[in-house]
Amino acid sequence: MSLRRSSPYTRIAPAAAYTAAVLFALHLATYFVASVRDATLSTAASSAIALAALAVAQHLVVFPVVAALSAPTWAKVAAYVWLVVDATTDLMQLGDTPKSVYLPIRLAVNVLAALWIASASWRMRGASRVIGLFVAVDTTLYSALAPFSSLAFVVTLPSLVLLPVWFWLVGRLLSRQQTT
């Protein structure tokens, strides 16, 4: 795996990847508390605002990671679309948009995330590669099954846990490449 040429994004990318790991892990915890996970302005305003802020922040910090990781241009475009649209669906949830509207959009753009994760991971070695490829396949599988069964959540649990791990490993890889 190689870093793209030096830029402000590649210099902050390791810290951004570590921050993404922490924020995605924090967001994972919210999935287990329905009153927080499903909060909207009309049901629990303070929880909804905090959740939306966390969701938007976790997406924003990934932009420098996408810029720094080696991946095909089409995969980077997929990642940028995922980041913008997925954060938008978090704001749609905040604004009381029906779940039947924002959830299919979220599931669709998560496939774009999977494409980027898979293509970036394919260029890595070791645990980063294995975990990234697993997260990509699992995320895609969940996105395909979720419209048909609420039990699909069980399918996505491993990737929800492993995505922060992948971001942490990416942060470590990016840090090591900066020092060499």
C-alpha angles and dihedrals in degrees: 000000000000136000120239116246115299115282136144087270095054091049093055095035097095092053090044091053092049090047090049089052091054095043094047089049091051090048089050089061090059092061090072096056108067094195089058098035093053098035119138133174090265096048105037113352099185093047091045093051092048091047093048091048090051092047094049092045093051089055096044094055091056094065094082090045091055090048093050102043120086109246137133116278092247090056092050090050088050089052094049091049090049092050095050098040096041091051087048091055089053088055090046088056090049090053094054096256107165114264088233088066105041101033097063089049091050092048092049095050091046085069087060089053089051091052092053094044091049095047094046092044093049088066092052131078135227125000094352090060096044095045093044093051091047091050090049095050093042093048091051092047091050092048089053095046102038097079089058105041138023086212088071085088087078088060093055098046095089092051092045088057096040099046092073088046090052092050090049091051090047089052089052092049093048091048092051092049091053092055095049 
